[in-house]
């Protein structure tokens, strides 16, 4: 079985990685390891910088996940500031920012970065389109899940189980693409 450690302070992310990757015979552990998180214009830049920092210190077999909620009518905000905005404004604050706005379209993006024991890197980004609801709904998931309704659904992510969210979510898609690339690299050294 392949073993990879996820660097995150977010238990919701860890649960989603474990749920998806255990089926592919990849064990995801947690770790106290950390990396330098820069403020950049894109989540990919944040991930690539972090991988460079880890690689420079000889750290391997770790995964990182930088993600964000991008709201069209707010010019993509909170985007790379999602973590800060969740901690400060929360779901309620975002709903307030959208009061009176007709266009509620948004997407979540997730960038996964991995540095293998060999030092090779994998970087993959996936997204899911949807809209911001008019109130918080549901108590599953984490973060902005209670206000995000994926395309072609009427329920928020927080009204879905992990088994329902992963097949359509930004993270679920990114994890599967990552696993595919990992397989092509023929196992973790
Ligand atoms: P780590 O950096 O320690 O992994 P974090 O929660 O700070 O944890 P990010 O920097 O990637 O994670 O920030 C992403 C924020 O976007 C996060 O705080 C959530 O509020 C939100 N987010 C990302 N993915 C989400 C998802 O699947 N459902 C709901 N909110 C999500």
Boltz pocket constraint, residues with backbone or C-beta under 6 A from the ligand:
constraints:
  - pocket:
      binder: B
      contacts: [[A, 7], [A, 8], [A, 9], [A, 10], [A, 13], [A, 65], [A, 66], [A, 67], [A, 68], [A, 69], [A, 82], [A, 83], [A, 84], [A, 86], [A, 108], [A, 109], [A, 141], [A, 142], [A, 143], [A, 144], [A, 145], [A, 157], [A, 169], [A, 171]]
      max_distance: 6.0
